Amino acid sequence: MLQRASELVLLVGGHWLGGGKWLSRRLAAADPGVHRALSEAAAQAIAGDAKVFAAVVAEVLDQFGGPLWDGYAIR
């Protein structure tokens, strides 16, 4: 989710994507606030508290119309 949320912010903003550490660097340059929020939340998720991470990702999705559920199926 961290990668996809980062890619969404970059793509909607018209920025180039990056792979590996470059994705994080490009997000930091494009939107430092989102980068900081996602990075801190991911660290908390690794430590065992995924609620904050889920909330930050939901905020990112909400900026661009929310999650896509209609017609989506997990297989």
PDB file of N, CA, C, O and CB in Angstrom:
ATOM      1  N   MET A   1       0.799  -1.191   0.000  1.00  0.00           N
ATOM      2  CA  MET A   1       0.000   0.000   0.000  1.00  0.00           C
ATOM      3  C   MET A   1       0.851   1.268   0.000  1.00  0.00           C
ATOM      4  O   MET A   1       0.466   2.278  -0.589  1.00  0.00           O
ATOM      5  CB  MET A   1      -0.914  -0.009   1.181  1.00  0.00           C
ATOM      6  N   LEU A   2       1.991   1.215   0.651  1.00  0.00           N
ATOM      7  CA  LEU A   2       2.861   2.388   0.683  1.00  0.00           C
ATOM      8  C   LEU A   2       3.287   2.763  -0.729  1.00  0.00           C
ATOM      9  O   LEU A   2       3.242   3.933  -1.110  1.00  0.00           O
ATOM     10  CB  LEU A   2       4.097   2.127   1.566  1.00  0.00           C
ATOM     11  N   GLN A   3       3.696   1.774  -1.493  1.00  0.00           N
ATOM     12  CA  GLN A   3       4.141   2.031  -2.862  1.00  0.00           C
ATOM     13  C   GLN A   3       2.997   2.584  -3.705  1.00  0.00           C
ATOM     14  O   GLN A   3       3.171   3.573  -4.418  1.00  0.00           O
ATOM     15  CB  GLN A   3       4.697   0.748  -3.498  1.00  0.00           C
ATOM     16  N   ARG A   4       1.844   1.957  -3.625  1.00  0.00           N
ATOM     17  CA  ARG A   4       0.707   2.373  -4.452  1.00  0.00           C
ATOM     18  C   ARG A   4       0.210   3.772  -4.062  1.00  0.00           C
ATOM     19  O   ARG A   4      -0.126   4.572  -4.935  1.00  0.00           O
ATOM     20  CB  ARG A   4      -0.439   1.357  -4.326  1.00  0.00           C
ATOM     21  N   ALA A   5       0.164   4.065  -2.782  1.00  0.00           N
ATOM     22  CA  ALA A   5      -0.261   5.398  -2.342  1.00  0.00           C
ATOM     23  C   ALA A   5       0.726   6.454  -2.834  1.00  0.00           C
ATOM     24  O   ALA A   5       0.325   7.530  -3.276  1.00  0.00           O
ATOM     25  CB  ALA A   5      -0.382   5.453  -0.799  1.00  0.00           C
ATOM     26  N   SER A   6       2.007   6.139  -2.754  1.00  0.00           N
ATOM     27  CA  SER A   6       3.038   7.071  -3.240  1.00  0.00           C
ATOM     28  C   SER A   6       2.900   7.289  -4.736  1.00  0.00           C
ATOM     29  O   SER A   6       2.969   8.422  -5.212  1.00  0.00           O
ATOM     30  CB  SER A   6       4.448   6.544  -2.913  1.00  0.00           C
ATOM     31  N   GLU A   7       2.706   6.213  -5.472  1.00  0.00           N
ATOM     32  CA  GLU A   7       2.546   6.319  -6.921  1.00  0.00           C
ATOM     33  C   GLU A   7       1.313   7.140  -7.289  1.00  0.00           C
ATOM     34  O   GLU A   7       1.352   7.933  -8.229  1.00  0.00           O
ATOM     35  CB  GLU A   7       2.451   4.929  -7.544  1.00  0.00           C
ATOM     36  N   LEU A   8       0.227   6.954  -6.555  1.00  0.00           N
ATOM     37  CA  LEU A   8      -0.995   7.710  -6.824  1.00  0.00           C
ATOM     38  C   LEU A   8      -0.756   9.210  -6.676  1.00  0.00           C
ATOM     39  O   LEU A   8      -1.146   9.994  -7.540  1.00  0.00           O
ATOM     40  CB  LEU A   8      -2.119   7.261  -5.884  1.00  0.00           C
ATOM     41  N   VAL A   9      -0.121   9.600  -5.591  1.00  0.00           N
ATOM     42  CA  VAL A   9       0.149  11.019  -5.358  1.00  0.00           C
ATOM     43  C   VAL A   9       1.013  11.588  -6.482  1.00  0.00           C
ATOM     44  O   VAL A   9       0.752  12.685  -6.975  1.00  0.00           O
ATOM     45  CB  VAL A   9       0.841  11.223  -3.992  1.00  0.00           C
ATOM     46  N   LEU A  10       2.029  10.851  -6.880  1.00  0.00           N
ATOM     47  CA  LEU A  10       2.914  11.332  -7.938  1.00  0.00           C
ATOM     48  C   LEU A  10       2.207  11.407  -9.285  1.00  0.00           C
ATOM     49  O   LEU A  10       2.326  12.404  -9.996  1.00  0.00           O
ATOM     50  CB  LEU A  10       4.131  10.436  -8.047  1.00  0.00           C
ATOM     51  N   LEU A  11       1.472  10.356  -9.637  1.00  0.00           N
ATOM     52  CA  LEU A  11       0.811  10.330 -10.939  1.00  0.00           C
ATOM     53  C   LEU A  11      -0.246  11.420 -11.071  1.00  0.00           C
ATOM     54  O   LEU A  11      -0.311  12.101 -12.095  1.00  0.00           O
ATOM     55  CB  LEU A  11       0.178   8.974 -11.171  1.00  0.00           C
ATOM     56  N   VAL A  12      -1.064  11.587 -10.056  1.00  0.00           N
ATOM     57  CA  VAL A  12      -2.110  12.608 -10.120  1.00  0.00           C
ATOM     58  C   VAL A  12      -1.487  14.003 -10.181  1.00  0.00           C
ATOM     59  O   VAL A  12      -2.038  14.910 -10.805  1.00  0.00           O
ATOM     60  CB  VAL A  12      -3.056  12.495  -8.903  1.00  0.00           C
ATOM     61  N   GLY A  13      -0.346  14.164  -9.534  1.00  0.00           N
ATOM     62  CA  GLY A  13       0.336  15.453  -9.558  1.00  0.00           C
ATOM     63  C   GLY A  13       1.156  15.699 -10.810  1.00  0.00           C
ATOM     64  O   GLY A  13       1.757  16.764 -10.958  1.00  0.00           O
ATOM     65  N   GLY A  14       1.188  14.725 -11.715  1.00  0.00           N
ATOM     66  CA  GLY A  14       1.933  14.893 -12.962  1.00  0.00           C
ATOM     67  C   GLY A  14       3.436  14.729 -12.810  1.00  0.00           C
ATOM     68  O   GLY A  14       4.207  15.270 -13.602  1.00  0.00           O
ATOM     69  N   HIS A  15       3.854  13.976 -11.787  1.00  0.00           N
ATOM     70  CA  HIS A  15       5.284  13.778 -11.532  1.00  0.00           C
ATOM     71  C   HIS A  15       5.746  12.417 -12.039  1.00  0.00           C
ATOM     72  O   HIS A  15       4.948  11.493 -12.195  1.00  0.00           O
ATOM     73  CB  HIS A  15       5.586  13.911 -10.032  1.00  0.00           C
ATOM     74  N   TRP A  16       7.030  12.312 -12.290  1.00  0.00           N
ATOM     75  CA  TRP A  16       7.624  11.043 -12.674  1.00  0.00           C
ATOM     76  C   TRP A  16       7.606  10.093 -11.485  1.00  0.00           C
ATOM     77  O   TRP A  16       7.721  10.515 -10.335  1.00  0.00           O
ATOM     78  CB  TRP A  16       9.061  11.244 -13.192  1.00  0.00           C
ATOM     79  N   LEU A  17       7.460   8.807 -11.778  1.00  0.00           N
ATOM     80  CA  LEU A  17       7.588   7.789 -10.737  1.00  0.00           C
ATOM     81  C   LEU A  17       9.053   7.429 -10.583  1.00  0.00           C
ATOM     82  O   LEU A  17       9.892   7.868 -11.369  1.00  0.00           O
ATOM     83  CB  LEU A  17       6.741   6.529 -11.071  1.00  0.00           C
ATOM     84  N   GLY A  18       9.352   6.650  -9.597  1.00  0.00           N
ATOM     85  CA  GLY A  18      10.698   6.140  -9.402  1.00  0.00           C
ATOM     86  C   GLY A  18      10.596   4.741  -8.841  1.00  0.00           C
ATOM     87  O   GLY A  18       9.551   4.340  -8.328  1.00  0.00           O
ATOM     88  N   GLY A  19      11.658   4.017  -8.938  1.00  0.00           N
ATOM     89  CA  GLY A  19      11.697   2.671  -8.376  1.00  0.00           C
ATOM     90  C   GLY A  19      12.578   2.646  -7.139  1.00  0.00           C
ATOM     91  O   GLY A  19      13.541   3.405  -7.036  1.00  0.00           O
ATOM     92  N   GLY A  20      12.245   1.775  -6.209  1.00  0.00           N
ATOM     93  CA  GLY A  20      13.052   1.639  -5.000  1.00  0.00           C
ATOM     94  C   GLY A  20      13.103   2.932  -4.213  1.00  0.00           C
ATOM     95  O   GLY A  20      12.077   3.564  -3.964  1.00  0.00           O
ATOM     96  N   LYS A  21      14.309   3.320  -3.824  1.00  0.00           N
ATOM     97  CA  LYS A  21      14.456   4.535  -3.012  1.00  0.00           C
ATOM     98  C   LYS A  21      14.093   5.796  -3.795  1.00  0.00           C
ATOM     99  O   LYS A  21      13.817   6.835  -3.195  1.00  0.00           O
ATOM    100  CB  LYS A  21      15.887   4.648  -2.492  1.00  0.00           C
ATOM    101  N   TRP A  22      14.090   5.719  -5.122  1.00  0.00           N
ATOM    102  CA  TRP A  22      13.764   6.902  -5.909  1.00  0.00           C
ATOM    103  C   TRP A  22      12.286   7.253  -5.825  1.00  0.00           C
ATOM    104  O   TRP A  22      11.923   8.420  -5.972  1.00  0.00           O
ATOM    105  CB  TRP A  22      14.158   6.690  -7.355  1.00  0.00           C
ATOM    106  N   LEU A  23      11.430   6.269  -5.591  1.00  0.00           N
ATOM    107  CA  LEU A  23      10.013   6.569  -5.403  1.00  0.00           C
ATOM    108  C   LEU A  23       9.836   7.464  -4.178  1.00  0.00           C
ATOM    109  O   LEU A  23       9.114   8.459  -4.226  1.00  0.00           O
ATOM    110  CB  LEU A  23       9.188   5.262  -5.250  1.00  0.00           C
ATOM    111  N   SER A  24      10.492   7.106  -3.095  1.00  0.00           N
ATOM    112  CA  SER A  24      10.420   7.900  -1.872  1.00  0.00           C
ATOM    113  C   SER A  24      11.015   9.288  -2.088  1.00  0.00           C
ATOM    114  O   SER A  24      10.458  10.279  -1.614  1.00  0.00           O
ATOM    115  CB  SER A  24      11.146   7.185  -0.728  1.00  0.00           C
ATOM    116  N   ARG A  25      12.129   9.370  -2.788  1.00  0.00           N
ATOM    117  CA  ARG A  25      12.772  10.672  -3.029  1.00  0.00           C
ATOM    118  C   ARG A  25      11.887  11.577  -3.875  1.00  0.00           C
ATOM    119  O   ARG A  25      11.777  12.773  -3.609  1.00  0.00           O
ATOM    120  CB  ARG A  25      14.131  10.481  -3.720  1.00  0.00           C
ATOM    121  N   ARG A  26      11.261  11.007  -4.887  1.00  0.00           N
ATOM    122  CA  ARG A  26      10.393  11.809  -5.753  1.00  0.00           C
ATOM    123  C   ARG A  26       9.155  12.289  -5.002  1.00  0.00           C
ATOM    124  O   ARG A  26       8.712  13.423  -5.187  1.00  0.00           O
ATOM    125  CB  ARG A  26       9.977  11.001  -6.987  1.00  0.00           C
ATOM    126  N   LEU A  27       8.596  11.423  -4.153  1.00  0.00           N
ATOM    127  CA  LEU A  27       7.441  11.827  -3.356  1.00  0.00           C
ATOM    128  C   LEU A  27       7.837  12.929  -2.375  1.00  0.00           C
ATOM    129  O   LEU A  27       7.087  13.885  -2.179  1.00  0.00           O
ATOM    130  CB  LEU A  27       6.852  10.617  -2.598  1.00  0.00           C
ATOM    131  N   ALA A  28       9.005  12.800  -1.763  1.00  0.00           N
ATOM    132  CA  ALA A  28       9.478  13.820  -0.818  1.00  0.00           C
ATOM    133  C   ALA A  28       9.624  15.173  -1.505  1.00  0.00           C
ATOM    134  O   ALA A  28       9.328  16.211  -0.912  1.00  0.00           O
ATOM    135  CB  ALA A  28      10.821  13.399  -0.196  1.00  0.00           C
ATOM    136  N   ALA A  29      10.076  15.162  -2.744  1.00  0.00           N
ATOM    137  CA  ALA A  29      10.234  16.414  -3.482  1.00  0.00           C
ATOM    138  C   ALA A  29       8.886  16.971  -3.935  1.00  0.00           C
ATOM    139  O   ALA A  29       8.683  18.185  -3.934  1.00  0.00           O
ATOM    140  CB  ALA A  29      11.144  16.201  -4.692  1.00  0.00           C
ATOM    141  N   ALA A  30       7.969  16.091  -4.320  1.00  0.00           N
ATOM    142  CA  ALA A  30       6.681  16.526  -4.849  1.00  0.00           C
ATOM    143  C   ALA A  30       5.708  16.949  -3.753  1.00  0.00           C
ATOM    144  O   ALA A  30       5.006  17.950  -3.896  1.00  0.00           O
ATOM    145  CB  ALA A  30       6.067  15.422  -5.669  1.00  0.00           C
ATOM    146  N   ASP A  31       5.667  16.190  -2.662  1.00  0.00           N
ATOM    147  CA  ASP A  31       4.718  16.483  -1.584  1.00  0.00           C
ATOM    148  C   ASP A  31       5.321  16.054  -0.251  1.00  0.00           C
ATOM    149  O   ASP A  31       5.060  14.950   0.225  1.00  0.00           O
ATOM    150  CB  ASP A  31       3.356  15.765  -1.827  1.00  0.00           C
ATOM    151  N   PRO A  32       6.122  16.920   0.347  1.00  0.00           N
ATOM    152  CA  PRO A  32       6.818  16.557   1.589  1.00  0.00           C
ATOM    153  C   PRO A  32       5.880  16.149   2.728  1.00  0.00           C
ATOM    154  O   PRO A  32       6.224  15.274   3.522  1.00  0.00           O
ATOM    155  CB  PRO A  32       7.665  17.713   2.044  1.00  0.00           C
ATOM    156  N   GLY A  33       4.709  16.768   2.815  1.00  0.00           N
ATOM    157  CA  GLY A  33       3.774  16.433   3.886  1.00  0.00           C
ATOM    158  C   GLY A  33       3.246  15.014   3.773  1.00  0.00           C
ATOM    159  O   GLY A  33       3.201  14.282   4.762  1.00  0.00           O
ATOM    160  N   VAL A  34       2.849  14.627   2.576  1.00  0.00           N
ATOM    161  CA  VAL A  34       2.362  13.262   2.356  1.00  0.00           C
ATOM    162  C   VAL A  34       3.498  12.271   2.566  1.00  0.00           C
ATOM    163  O   VAL A  34       3.301  11.210   3.159  1.00  0.00           O
ATOM    164  CB  VAL A  34       1.766  13.109   0.933  1.00  0.00           C
ATOM    165  N   HIS A  35       4.688  12.616   2.081  1.00  0.00           N
ATOM    166  CA  HIS A  35       5.838  11.731   2.262  1.00  0.00           C
ATOM    167  C   HIS A  35       6.108  11.485   3.739  1.00  0.00           C
ATOM    168  O   HIS A  35       6.321  10.348   4.158  1.00  0.00           O
ATOM    169  CB  HIS A  35       7.080  12.322   1.593  1.00  0.00           C
ATOM    170  N   ARG A  36       6.097  12.545   4.515  1.00  0.00           N
ATOM    171  CA  ARG A  36       6.354  12.437   5.952  1.00  0.00           C
ATOM    172  C   ARG A  36       5.272  11.589   6.626  1.00  0.00           C
ATOM    173  O   ARG A  36       5.578  10.705   7.426  1.00  0.00           O
ATOM    174  CB  ARG A  36       6.417  13.841   6.599  1.00  0.00           C
ATOM    175  N   ALA A  37       4.005  11.865   6.295  1.00  0.00           N
ATOM    176  CA  ALA A  37       2.895  11.129   6.910  1.00  0.00           C
ATOM    177  C   ALA A  37       2.954   9.647   6.561  1.00  0.00           C
ATOM    178  O   ALA A  37       2.782   8.800   7.437  1.00  0.00           O
ATOM    179  CB  ALA A  37       1.553  11.717   6.466  1.00  0.00           C
ATOM    180  N   LEU A  38       3.193   9.325   5.298  1.00  0.00           N
ATOM    181  CA  LEU A  38       3.269   7.918   4.895  1.00  0.00           C
ATOM    182  C   LEU A  38       4.471   7.220   5.526  1.00  0.00           C
ATOM    183  O   LEU A  38       4.359   6.080   5.977  1.00  0.00           O
ATOM    184  CB  LEU A  38       3.343   7.806   3.371  1.00  0.00           C
ATOM    185  N   SER A  39       5.610   7.891   5.559  1.00  0.00           N
ATOM    186  CA  SER A  39       6.822   7.288   6.132  1.00  0.00           C
ATOM    187  C   SER A  39       6.658   7.004   7.618  1.00  0.00           C
ATOM    188  O   SER A  39       7.007   5.923   8.092  1.00  0.00           O
ATOM    189  CB  SER A  39       8.027   8.203   5.912  1.00  0.00           C
ATOM    190  N   GLU A  40       6.125   7.978   8.353  1.00  0.00           N
ATOM    191  CA  GLU A  40       5.933   7.787   9.791  1.00  0.00           C
ATOM    192  C   GLU A  40       4.896   6.707  10.068  1.00  0.00           C
ATOM    193  O   GLU A  40       5.074   5.895  10.975  1.00  0.00           O
ATOM    194  CB  GLU A  40       5.509   9.101  10.453  1.00  0.00           C
ATOM    195  N   ALA A  41       3.814   6.691   9.294  1.00  0.00           N
ATOM    196  CA  ALA A  41       2.771   5.683   9.483  1.00  0.00           C
ATOM    197  C   ALA A  41       3.281   4.290   9.133  1.00  0.00           C
ATOM    198  O   ALA A  41       2.930   3.316   9.800  1.00  0.00           O
ATOM    199  CB  ALA A  41       1.544   6.020   8.634  1.00  0.00           C
ATOM    200  N   ALA A  42       4.106   4.185   8.091  1.00  0.00           N
ATOM    201  CA  ALA A  42       4.666   2.888   7.718  1.00  0.00           C
ATOM    202  C   ALA A  42       5.584   2.361   8.816  1.00  0.00           C
ATOM    203  O   ALA A  42       5.594   1.163   9.103  1.00  0.00           O
ATOM    204  CB  ALA A  42       5.433   2.993   6.389  1.00  0.00           C
ATOM    205  N   ALA A  43       6.345   3.246   9.422  1.00  0.00           N
ATOM    206  CA  ALA A  43       7.216   2.831  10.532  1.00  0.00           C
ATOM    207  C   ALA A  43       6.387   2.314  11.704  1.00  0.00           C
ATOM    208  O   ALA A  43       6.762   1.335  12.348  1.00  0.00           O
ATOM    209  CB  ALA A  43       8.108   4.005  10.991  1.00  0.00           C
ATOM    210  N   GLN A  44       5.265   2.969  11.981  1.00  0.00           N
ATOM    211  CA  GLN A  44       4.389   2.498  13.055  1.00  0.00           C
ATOM    212  C   GLN A  44       3.762   1.155  12.706  1.00  0.00           C
ATOM    213  O   GLN A  44       3.585   0.306  13.579  1.00  0.00           O
ATOM    214  CB  GLN A  44       3.294   3.527  13.340  1.00  0.00           C
ATOM    215  N   ALA A  45       3.425   0.959  11.429  1.00  0.00           N
ATOM    216  CA  ALA A  45       2.844  -0.316  11.004  1.00  0.00           C
ATOM    217  C   ALA A  45       3.852  -1.441  11.167  1.00  0.00           C
ATOM    218  O   ALA A  45       3.494  -2.543  11.582  1.00  0.00           O
ATOM    219  CB  ALA A  45       2.369  -0.237   9.546  1.00  0.00           C
ATOM    220  N   ILE A  46       5.098  -1.173  10.846  1.00  0.00           N
ATOM    221  CA  ILE A  46       6.146  -2.180  11.014  1.00  0.00           C
ATOM    222  C   ILE A  46       6.309  -2.527  12.488  1.00  0.00           C
ATOM    223  O   ILE A  46       6.605  -3.670  12.836  1.00  0.00           O
ATOM    224  CB  ILE A  46       7.484  -1.680  10.429  1.00  0.00           C
ATOM    225  N   ALA A  47       6.113  -1.535  13.349  1.00  0.00           N
ATOM    226  CA  ALA A  47       6.215  -1.747  14.796  1.00  0.00           C
ATOM    227  C   ALA A  47       4.989  -2.441  15.369  1.00  0.00           C
ATOM    228  O   ALA A  47       4.975  -2.807  16.544  1.00  0.00           O
ATOM    229  CB  ALA A  47       6.422  -0.425  15.500  1.00  0.00           C
ATOM    230  N   GLY A  48       3.954  -2.625  14.546  1.00  0.00           N
ATOM    231  CA  GLY A  48       2.793  -3.375  14.998  1.00  0.00           C
ATOM    232  C   GLY A  48       1.491  -2.618  15.065  1.00  0.00           C
ATOM    233  O   GLY A  48       0.460  -3.210  15.387  1.00  0.00           O
ATOM    234  N   ASP A  49       1.495  -1.309  14.770  1.00  0.00           N
ATOM    235  CA  ASP A  49       0.266  -0.513  14.818  1.00  0.00           C
ATOM    236  C   ASP A  49      -0.101  -0.072  13.406  1.00  0.00           C
ATOM    237  O   ASP A  49       0.348   0.975  12.940  1.00  0.00           O
ATOM    238  CB  ASP A  49       0.433   0.723  15.756  1.00  0.00           C
ATOM    239  N   ALA A  50      -0.913  -0.870  12.732  1.00  0.00           N
ATOM    240  CA  ALA A  50      -1.268  -0.593  11.338  1.00  0.00           C
ATOM    241  C   ALA A  50      -2.439   0.378  11.208  1.00  0.00           C
ATOM    242  O   ALA A  50      -2.746   0.813  10.098  1.00  0.00           O
ATOM    243  CB  ALA A  50      -1.605  -1.885  10.628  1.00  0.00           C
ATOM    244  N   LYS A  51      -3.097   0.728  12.304  1.00  0.00           N
ATOM    245  CA  LYS A  51      -4.262   1.610  12.232  1.00  0.00           C
ATOM    246  C   LYS A  51      -3.897   2.986  11.684  1.00  0.00           C
ATOM    247  O   LYS A  51      -4.632   3.546  10.870  1.00  0.00           O
ATOM    248  CB  LYS A  51      -4.897   1.754  13.610  1.00  0.00           C
ATOM    249  N   VAL A  52      -2.785   3.524  12.119  1.00  0.00           N
ATOM    250  CA  VAL A  52      -2.359   4.850  11.658  1.00  0.00           C
ATOM    251  C   VAL A  52      -2.040   4.803  10.169  1.00  0.00           C
ATOM    252  O   VAL A  52      -2.396   5.717   9.425  1.00  0.00           O
ATOM    253  CB  VAL A  52      -1.127   5.346  12.460  1.00  0.00           C
ATOM    254  N   PHE A  53      -1.377   3.751   9.737  1.00  0.00           N
ATOM    255  CA  PHE A  53      -1.041   3.605   8.320  1.00  0.00           C
ATOM    256  C   PHE A  53      -2.308   3.535   7.469  1.00  0.00           C
ATOM    257  O   PHE A  53      -2.401   4.190   6.431  1.00  0.00           O
ATOM    258  CB  PHE A  53      -0.181   2.348   8.097  1.00  0.00           C
ATOM    259  N   ALA A  54      -3.281   2.741   7.911  1.00  0.00           N
ATOM    260  CA  ALA A  54      -4.543   2.626   7.178  1.00  0.00           C
ATOM    261  C   ALA A  54      -5.243   3.982   7.091  1.00  0.00           C
ATOM    262  O   ALA A  54      -5.825   4.313   6.058  1.00  0.00           O
ATOM    263  CB  ALA A  54      -5.466   1.593   7.854  1.00  0.00           C
ATOM    264  N   ALA A  55      -5.191   4.754   8.154  1.00  0.00           N
ATOM    265  CA  ALA A  55      -5.822   6.072   8.156  1.00  0.00           C
ATOM    266  C   ALA A  55      -5.125   7.030   7.190  1.00  0.00           C
ATOM    267  O   ALA A  55      -5.795   7.793   6.494  1.00  0.00           O
ATOM    268  CB  ALA A  55      -5.813   6.658   9.568  1.00  0.00           C
ATOM    269  N   VAL A  56      -3.809   7.002   7.136  1.00  0.00           N
ATOM    270  CA  VAL A  56      -3.069   7.889   6.236  1.00  0.00           C
ATOM    271  C   VAL A  56      -3.341   7.509   4.785  1.00  0.00           C
ATOM    272  O   VAL A  56      -3.544   8.384   3.943  1.00  0.00           O
ATOM    273  CB  VAL A  56      -1.552   7.829   6.532  1.00  0.00           C
ATOM    274  N   VAL A  57      -3.348   6.216   4.488  1.00  0.00           N
ATOM    275  CA  VAL A  57      -3.648   5.777   3.125  1.00  0.00           C
ATOM    276  C   VAL A  57      -5.074   6.181   2.755  1.00  0.00           C
ATOM    277  O   VAL A  57      -5.317   6.598   1.622  1.00  0.00           O
ATOM    278  CB  VAL A  57      -3.462   4.241   2.986  1.00  0.00           C
ATOM    279  N   ALA A  58      -6.011   6.066   3.676  1.00  0.00           N
ATOM    280  CA  ALA A  58      -7.390   6.491   3.417  1.00  0.00           C
ATOM    281  C   ALA A  58      -7.444   7.991   3.122  1.00  0.00           C
ATOM    282  O   ALA A  58      -8.209   8.419   2.257  1.00  0.00           O
ATOM    283  CB  ALA A  58      -8.297   6.151   4.621  1.00  0.00           C
ATOM    284  N   GLU A  59      -6.650   8.787   3.822  1.00  0.00           N
ATOM    285  CA  GLU A  59      -6.591  10.231   3.557  1.00  0.00           C
ATOM    286  C   GLU A  59      -6.068  10.503   2.150  1.00  0.00           C
ATOM    287  O   GLU A  59      -6.588  11.365   1.442  1.00  0.00           O
ATOM    288  CB  GLU A  59      -5.697  10.936   4.598  1.00  0.00           C
ATOM    289  N   VAL A  60      -5.039   9.763   1.751  1.00  0.00           N
ATOM    290  CA  VAL A  60      -4.487   9.925   0.402  1.00  0.00           C
ATOM    291  C   VAL A  60      -5.560   9.583  -0.633  1.00  0.00           C
ATOM    292  O   VAL A  60      -5.761  10.330  -1.591  1.00  0.00           O
ATOM    293  CB  VAL A  60      -3.228   9.027   0.204  1.00  0.00           C
ATOM    294  N   LEU A  61      -6.247   8.457  -0.441  1.00  0.00           N
ATOM    295  CA  LEU A  61      -7.293   8.065  -1.382  1.00  0.00           C
ATOM    296  C   LEU A  61      -8.424   9.093  -1.422  1.00  0.00           C
ATOM    297  O   LEU A  61      -8.952   9.398  -2.491  1.00  0.00           O
ATOM    298  CB  LEU A  61      -7.850   6.691  -1.010  1.00  0.00           C
ATOM    299  N   ASP A  62      -8.786   9.616  -0.277  1.00  0.00           N
ATOM    300  CA  ASP A  62      -9.871  10.602  -0.212  1.00  0.00           C
ATOM    301  C   ASP A  62      -9.540  11.877  -0.990  1.00  0.00           C
ATOM    302  O   ASP A  62     -10.440  12.537  -1.508  1.00  0.00           O
ATOM    303  CB  ASP A  62     -10.171  10.951   1.240  1.00  0.00           C
ATOM    304  N   GLN A  63      -8.270  12.222  -1.073  1.00  0.00           N
ATOM    305  CA  GLN A  63      -7.865  13.411  -1.833  1.00  0.00           C
ATOM    306  C   GLN A  63      -8.201  13.269  -3.310  1.00  0.00           C
ATOM    307  O   GLN A  63      -8.387  14.263  -4.012  1.00  0.00           O
ATOM    308  CB  GLN A  63      -6.365  13.667  -1.665  1.00  0.00           C
ATOM    309  N   PHE A  64      -8.278  12.014  -3.781  1.00  0.00           N
ATOM    310  CA  PHE A  64      -8.465  11.764  -5.202  1.00  0.00           C
ATOM    311  C   PHE A  64      -9.748  10.996  -5.500  1.00  0.00           C
ATOM    312  O   PHE A  64      -9.832  10.282  -6.500  1.00  0.00           O
ATOM    313  CB  PHE A  64      -7.284  11.008  -5.746  1.00  0.00           C
ATOM    314  N   GLY A  65     -10.743  11.142  -4.633  1.00  0.00           N
ATOM    315  CA  GLY A  65     -12.044  10.552  -4.903  1.00  0.00           C
ATOM    316  C   GLY A  65     -12.372   9.320  -4.084  1.00  0.00           C
ATOM    317  O   GLY A  65     -13.458   8.759  -4.236  1.00  0.00           O
ATOM    318  N   GLY A  66     -11.485   8.889  -3.237  1.00  0.00           N
ATOM    319  CA  GLY A  66     -11.761   7.742  -2.367  1.00  0.00           C
ATOM    320  C   GLY A  66     -11.424   6.414  -3.020  1.00  0.00           C
ATOM    321  O   GLY A  66     -11.005   6.362  -4.177  1.00  0.00           O
ATOM    322  N   PRO A  67     -11.613   5.339  -2.260  1.00  0.00           N
ATOM    323  CA  PRO A  67     -11.288   4.010  -2.786  1.00  0.00           C
ATOM    324  C   PRO A  67     -12.287   3.578  -3.861  1.00  0.00           C
ATOM    325  O   PRO A  67     -13.442   4.006  -3.856  1.00  0.00           O
ATOM    326  CB  PRO A  67     -11.264   2.979  -1.647  1.00  0.00           C
ATOM    327  N   LEU A  68     -11.841   2.747  -4.760  1.00  0.00           N
ATOM    328  CA  LEU A  68     -12.691   2.211  -5.822  1.00  0.00           C
ATOM    329  C   LEU A  68     -13.195   0.858  -5.392  1.00  0.00           C
ATOM    330  O   LEU A  68     -12.417  -0.090  -5.288  1.00  0.00           O
ATOM    331  CB  LEU A  68     -11.928   2.113  -7.170  1.00  0.00           C
ATOM    332  N   TRP A  69     -14.492   0.750  -5.140  1.00  0.00           N
ATOM    333  CA  TRP A  69     -15.081  -0.518  -4.703  1.00  0.00           C
ATOM    334  C   TRP A  69     -16.042  -1.065  -5.749  1.00  0.00           C
ATOM    335  O   TRP A  69     -16.134  -2.282  -5.909  1.00  0.00           O
ATOM    336  CB  TRP A  69     -15.808  -0.340  -3.367  1.00  0.00           C
ATOM    337  N   ASP A  70     -16.744  -0.223  -6.449  1.00  0.00           N
ATOM    338  CA  ASP A  70     -17.786  -0.655  -7.365  1.00  0.00           C
ATOM    339  C   ASP A  70     -17.200  -1.509  -8.478  1.00  0.00           C
ATOM    340  O   ASP A  70     -16.377  -1.038  -9.262  1.00  0.00           O
ATOM    341  CB  ASP A  70     -18.518   0.551  -7.951  1.00  0.00           C
ATOM    342  N   GLY A  71     -17.623  -2.758  -8.546  1.00  0.00           N
ATOM    343  CA  GLY A  71     -17.150  -3.664  -9.597  1.00  0.00           C
ATOM    344  C   GLY A  71     -15.811  -4.302  -9.326  1.00  0.00           C
ATOM    345  O   GLY A  71     -15.307  -5.041 -10.172  1.00  0.00           O
ATOM    346  N   TYR A  72     -15.219  -4.045  -8.183  1.00  0.00           N
ATOM    347  CA  TYR A  72     -13.915  -4.598  -7.861  1.00  0.00           C
ATOM    348  C   TYR A  72     -14.083  -5.904  -7.089  1.00  0.00           C
ATOM    349  O   TYR A  72     -14.879  -5.989  -6.154  1.00  0.00           O
ATOM    350  CB  TYR A  72     -13.079  -3.588  -7.048  1.00  0.00           C
ATOM    351  N   ALA A  73     -13.333  -6.902  -7.489  1.00  0.00           N
ATOM    352  CA  ALA A  73     -13.385  -8.199  -6.795  1.00  0.00           C
ATOM    353  C   ALA A  73     -11.978  -8.702  -6.554  1.00  0.00           C
ATOM    354  O   ALA A  73     -11.132  -8.657  -7.448  1.00  0.00           O
ATOM    355  CB  ALA A  73     -14.196  -9.239  -7.609  1.00  0.00           C
ATOM    356  N   ILE A  74     -11.728  -9.182  -5.346  1.00  0.00           N
ATOM    357  CA  ILE A  74     -10.425  -9.772  -5.029  1.00  0.00           C
ATOM    358  C   ILE A  74     -10.497 -11.242  -5.391  1.00  0.00           C
ATOM    359  O   ILE A  74     -11.417 -11.943  -4.970  1.00  0.00           O
ATOM    360  CB  ILE A  74     -10.043  -9.574  -3.511  1.00  0.00           C
ATOM    361  N   ARG A  75      -9.553 -11.705  -6.155  1.00  0.00           N
ATOM    362  CA  ARG A  75      -9.537 -13.117  -6.578  1.00  0.00           C
ATOM    363  C   ARG A  75      -8.344 -13.825  -6.054  1.00  0.00           C
ATOM    364  O   ARG A  75      -8.171 -15.016  -6.311  1.00  0.00           O
ATOM    365  CB  ARG A  75      -9.565 -13.238  -8.077  1.00  0.00           C
TER     366      ARG A  75
END
